[in-house]
Amino acid sequence: MTRGTLAYVGMVGIAGAVASLGIGAASGMQGDDLANLGILLAVAVVASVGVAALAGRLLARASFRRRTVGVTVAGVAVSLVNLLALAMLMFVSAHDAALTAILLTYAGAVGVATGMALAQAPAAAVARLAATARRLGEGDLGARVGKVRAGPEVETLARTLDEMADRVQASVALERESEARRRDLITAVSHDLRTPLAGLRAIAEAVQDGIADDPSTLQRYAAEIGRTVGSLSTLVDDLMELSQLDGESVRVETRRGRLADIVASALAACEPQVRAKGITVEVDLTGADEGASCSPRLARVLQNLVQNAVRHTPGAGSVRVEAHQRPDGLEVTVTDTGEGIAARPVDRVFEPFWRGDAARTSPGSGLGLALAKRIVEAMGGGISVESAPNRGSRFAILLPEE
């Protein structure tokens, strides 16, 4: 027991002694009687501090049950010491002192039994807490204390431990998921880099070995190099933008643009691909206010969606961009008449580097839809897709009202 605890016991004892003297004075005690009472109370305070110090030393490493029993015994011991002092000062007769001692002993026995009974639930709860903490330390993140009935303090401790375990388990699960995605991302990047680099190496070796030396072949190789380098540049740019995109920076961004201008900017960026495939692009913004303001980043999202639609829509097909004002925000959709997506992998289209063909030979970096989803979510919105094979796809962006 620390000195601070003993000082607290002494202060409580002194406060009780002062209160007792006050009660004695109020009840008519005067002179010697009040002085004798003060002496007895002083002895009682000293005895209380002494017993508390002894109990603290003996029970320093005791179990919860033994501590409870020890406190009860200490209380009875203090009472017996006070009774002995009263008997020695002849304030209490020997016969009355003996009877009182017997009653105090009986009360102590009942107190010990009651204390042991009351200590059962807290002791069991503490044992469960220790066992759960041990299992968590050994890596069993599913271990939980559960509901205990051992008083508010122990119940709060058990609930706090379980909440901590929930957070740790969720954090570890998220970390493992992130690690799995990181490995998949590295694998996908390695695959997408290996193929064009192998092509460039083959071209370089052919030129170096003199296999390709006629102007037409060299021109074809130069065009292939330009196309491959362009694909690699697109891949690197998308990777950089995907890794640097910060949701908080998007939310606090102050730049705004008119919806009509943003849509026009996105379609202008897609014009070469649209013209090359002979696809019709239709725009209908009448369902929303064309002058409504939103983040210019929406242009990049629409550009990616339209390019994806053009890529998977055959010639003479069509792509339609529409905007509608919904009760919960602004909805912008991109619908195409392309090849569509099978039901099973449709939920994977927003994963980085996912492509519809198993060989991953389709054009594009495989990051466009993942980047679009990341930007929309950073803007506080959501993006979804509806598609069916040979029936086209419909991507819907829902942005909250500003």
N, C-alpha and C positions, 0 to 999 in steps of 0.2 A: 504494500500500500504506500502510495507516495505521500510526501509531506503535505502537499496541497489537499489530499483527501483527508488526512488526519486533521488539518487545520479546519476543513469544512465541518468535520464531525464535532470538533471542539466549539466552533462558532454556533452550531445548532444546539449543542448542549448548554452553552452559556445563555443563548437566547431563551431556551426552555427554563433555565434556572431563574432568569430575571422575570419571566412571565409568572413562574410559580411564586416568587417573592411578592410580586404585585398582587396575585390572588390572595396570598396569605395576609398581606396588609389590608386588603379590602375586606377580608372576612373577620378582621378584628384582632389579628395577632400583633403584639407589640413587644418591644424590649427584648428580653432574653429569648423568648419564644421565636421571635423573628430572626435573631442572630443564630440560634441553634439550627433553624431551618436553612439559613444561608450556609452554615457549615456542612450540613447534610447534602445540600445541593452541590456544593463545591466538591465533596467526596464523590458524588454521583457523576459529575462531569469528568473528573479525573478517571474514575473507573470506566466510564464509557469510552474515553479516548484510549485507555490501555487495552480494553477488550477489543476495540476496533483494530488497533495496531497488531495485536496478537492474531486476530482472525485474518487480517490481511496477509500476514506472513505465512500462516498455516494454509490458507486457501489460495495462495498466489497461483498455483498450478493445478488447482482442483477442478473437477468437472462441474457442469452446470448444476447437477443434482446436489453435489456436495457443497457447493457454494450456498444453495438455497437452505440446506440443512444447517450449515454453519452460521448463517445469519440468524436463523431461529434460535439456535443454541446460544449465540452471543447475546441476543436480547434477553433470554431467560437468565443467563449468567449475570448480566448487569443488574437485573431485578433482584437476584439472590444476594449480590454484593450490597446493594442498597438496603435490603432487608436485614442483612447481618450488621450493617452499620447502625441501623435503627435499634436493633436488639442490644448491641454493645453500649449504646448511649442510653439504654433503658427507656426509650420512647415506646418500645413494644415489649410485651412480656414474652418470656421464653416459650410459653404454651402457644400464644398467638403467632409467634414467629415460626414455630414448628408447623402449625396448621397452614400458615401462608406459604411456607416453603414447599409443603406437600402439594398444595394447589398449583403453585408455580411450576413444579416439576411435571405435574399432570398436564398443565397447559403447554409446557414445552414439548412433551411427548406428542400431544395432539398437533402442535404446530409443525413438528418434524414430519409427522405422517402426512399432514396436509401439504406441506412444502414439497415433499417427494412426489405426491400425487399431481400437484400443479406443475411440477418440473418435467413431468413425462412428455407432454406435448412440445414444449420448447426444446427439450433435449433431442427428441426425435427429429424435429424440424432442423436443428443445427446439424445433426448427423446427415440428413438429406442434403443440406446445403454443401457440406464438405464433400460428400460423395459426388454430387453434381459438378462442383468445381474441379474435382479430381478428374472426372471423365472429360470435361471440357479441356482441361490441360493436356490430356492424353490424345486429344484430337477428335473426340466424339462430339461433333457440333450439334447433334440432335438431342443431347442430354438437357433435360429441364427439371427444375425442382417441382413445378406444379403448385397446386393450391395447398397451403398449410394453415393450420389453426393453432397459432402459437403466440398470439398477441400482435399488436399493430407493428411493432418494431421488426420482429422476425419476418412477418408477412411482407412488409415493405422491402426488406433485404432480399427475400426470395423472389418477389416480383421484379426487383431491379436486376437481379442476376439473370432471370429468364429474358428480360428485355435486352440486356446486354448480349446474351447468347443469340437472340434473334438477329440483332444488328451484326454481330460477328459472322453468323452463318450467311446472312444476306450479302455481306461484304465479300466473304470468301467465294460465294457462288458467283458474284459479279466479277470478281477478279479472275476466276477460272474461265468464265464465259469470255471475258476480254482476252485472256491468254489464248483461248481456242480460236477466237476471231483473228487475233494477231497472227497465229500460225497459218490460218487459212489465207489471210491477206498476203503474207510473205510467199506462200506457195503459189497463189494466183499471180502475184507480181512477177515472181521468178518465171512462171510459165509464159506470161505475156511479154516478158523481156527476152526470153531465150529464143523464141521463134523468129522475131525480126532480126535479132543480133546474128542468129545463124545464117539468115538470108544475106545480111550485109557481109558476113565473113566469106560466104560462098562467092559473092560477086567480087569481093576484093581479091580472093585467090585466083578467080578466073581471069581477071584483068592482069594480075601480077604474073601469072604463068603464061600469058599470051594466048590463052584459049579464046578470049573475046578481044579481037583487035579491029574488026570492021566497024565503020561508023554507025551503021544501023543498030548493031548489037550494043555498042557502047552507049548509044542514045537511049536504048531500051533499059539498059542497066542504070543509067543516070536517072531516068524517070522512076525506076523502082526504088533507087536509093532515096530520091526525094519523097516518094510516098511513104516509105518505111520511117524515115526521119520525122516526117510530119505526124505519123501515128505515135511514135515514141514521145514526141514533144507534147502531143495531146495527153498521153498517159501521164507524163511527169507533171504537167500543169494541173490535171485533175487530182492527182495525188497530193500535190502541194496545197491546193485549195481545200480539199477534204480534210487534211490534217490541220490546217490553220483556221478552219471555220470555228468561230467561238460564238456559242449561242447568246451569251450575255452581250457581246459587242454588237450583235445583230439587233437585239431588243432595244438597246439604247441608241441605235443609229438614228440620226435626225433627218437624213436625206429622204426625200419623198418625190414621187413622180405621178403623173396622171396615168390612170389605168390604160387608156387608149394608146398613149405614147409608149408605155412599157411593152404592151402587146406588139405594137408595130416594130419596136426595136428587136424583139425576140424573133419575129418572122423575117426581118431583114437579114439577120445573121444566118438564117436557114435557107435563104433564097437560092444559093448555088445548088444545094442538094435537091431542093424542090424542083428547080428547073431541069436538072439532070435526069430526074426520073419521070418528069411530066405529070406530077401530082397536082391536084387542085386543092388549094388551101382556102377555107371559108372562115370568116370571122363574124361573130354576132355578139355584140356587147350591149344590146338593147335591154337585156334583163337586169342590167346594173347601171349605175351612174358612170359614164365614160370618164368623167372628170374626177372620179374618186381617187384619192391619193393612197399610195402604198409604197413599200420599199422597192427601190430599183432592182434589188436582188431577185425579185419575181421574174425579171426578164431572163435571168440565167436559168431559172427553173423551167420556164416555158420553152426556152431554146432547147434545153435537154429533152423535154417531153416531145416537142415537135420533131426534133432530129431523130429520136427513137421511133416515132410514128412513121416518119418518111422512110427510115431504114427498113421497117418491117411491113411496108405497104407496097404492093406491086404497082407498076406503071398504070396510069389512067385511074388510080384510086384517089381517095380524097381524105383530107384531114380537116377537122372542124374545131375551131377555138371559140368557146362561149363563156359568158360571164353572167352570173345570176346573184341577186341580192337575197340572201337567206336571213331568217330571223336571228341566226347565231353567227352571221358574218358573210363575207364575200366568197362565193364559190366560182372558181375558174376551172373549166374542163377542157381536155384535149381528147377528141374522139377520132379514131381512124377506121378505115375499112380494110385493114391489113390481115395478116395471117392469124392473129390472135395468139393466146397463150393457153396451154392446157390447164385444167382446174387444179391439178396437184402442185405444180411449181409456181402458180400465180402469186403465192405469198412470199416467194423468194426474189421477186424481180427487183426489190430495193436493196438486196444484199450486194456489197462491193464485189465486182468481177463476176457476178452471176450472169450467165448468158443462156439463151434458150437451147442452143445446140451443145451437145455433150462434148464435141471436139473443141469448142471455144474458138472457132475459126471465123465467126461472124465479125464484121467490122465494128469499130468503136473501141473505147478503152474499157468498157464494162463498169465504169464508175458514174455514168451520167445520171441514172435513176437514183443511185445511192446518194450522190451529191444533191440532187433535187430534194430528196426526202430530208436530208440533214438541214438544208437551208430553210425549208418550210417549217420544220419543227423548231428551228432556232427563231423563226418569226412568230412562234406561238401557235402555229396552225397544224394541220394534218393533211396527209395525202393518201389516197386510196386508189385501187384499180379494180375494174370489172372487165373480164375478158373471157372469150371462148374461142376454141379453134375455128378458123375460117370465118369468124364473125366480127373480127376487129377487137379493139381495146378502147376502154374509156378511163382516162386518168382524171381524178377530181382533186382539186386543191381547195381547201377551206381555210380562209384566213379570218381571224377574229376582227371585229370592228375596232378601229382606232379611236 
